[in-house]
Amino acid sequence: MTNDSKPWLVRIPEVFDGVTEEVLKRTGGTLRRQLGQEYHLIDVANAEAVQESEVTKFLLWNLPIEHMWPCDPRKMDLFIEKAAQTLAKKFGSRKPQALFIGQLNPGSPDRYYRGVASNLRGRALQLFEGLSVSEVEAQDPGKETLFCLVGKEGLFCGMQSPRAANGLYPGGSKFIDQSSPDTVSRAGAKIAEALHYILMYRKPMAEGSHWVELGACPGGMTAELLKRGQRVTAIDRAPLDKRLQSKPGVKFILAEVATFVPPQGTIYDAVLSDLNGPPGESIGHVIRLSASLRQGGLVVFTLKVPRVENVDGASRIFDTIVATAEKAGLNLFAQTHLTYNRHEFTLFFEKA
């Protein structure tokens, strides 16, 4: 650690555990300690090395740490009051647009820290004046928010815009409840989170927008799009879940994606691909069908890579797919690793 280094919190999904050490090294950071299940507190001399390096795709979320209180809140008297007062004193004059507090280990069955996060935010909001935003999705992606994470390791806070942090929520994840009897498959959570994520880059899709979905079976993503007032042409060689077959707004085509030809004159607003198979083949299907995509139309593409065992291998596949898409007029504007992704990245393109 040098005199110019700053503490930074980065989140690397558990599925990338095998390359975590390599990713941290390439950010130029020195590991101070691991926090929670996926968070790493590092010291960095150059913030751009975290946010603009070739390993950014492996970082689900990042935050400069401007206040930390290493402690176990369970063992601290008046933790919430002391922490709230400190946050107001330290950050109040900087006028963050919003204040959001989350858990270092959100998947834990222990509800204690969920309560701490909620109660601390409630008390802190009483002390801050002039916050312009109270709802997560109402944030201006380019303005600074005060984000905090709390757990048995303590409290860690900093100010950064959601876009720079790579998420509107503290920690970056929007967790989707999959307990509903209407849930068709876990894939639905991926598109639900993806639609939330791209609010940092463009307006939400208008109601009635027409999607073509490649490899739709059993229909988890189709169901989520229909819930949001979208229209879907769903293509797969296997049938959709019976619950979707008579739903208004969906047209199902039982066919191989490779043989599907859009009816003459059809214009889609978005293409969605969660296809299994070689990435080059999958992006080829997207490119072919993007001829029927309107100008400025959206592509949500799941890049499925072999088990990630080193940074360069996954990066080469990533770069090849992006170059192939951009050569065909599909411009990458964002990428992330969603909560329910495995060895996958979700890429977002716009038709030039």
Secondary structure by P-SEA (a helix, b strand, c coil): ccccbbbbbbbbccccccaaaaaaaaacccccccccccbbbbbbcccccccccccccccccccccccccccccccccaaaaaaaaaaaaccccccccbbbbbbcccccccaaaaaaaaaaaaaaaaaccccccccccccccccccccccccccbbbcccccccccccccccccccccccccccccaaaaaaaaaaaaacccccccccbbbbbbccccccaaaaaaaaabbbbbccccccccccccccccbbbbccccccccccccccccbbbbbccccaaaaaaaaaaacccccccbbbbbbbcccccccaaaaaaaaaaaaaaaaaacbbbcccccccccccbbbbbbbcc
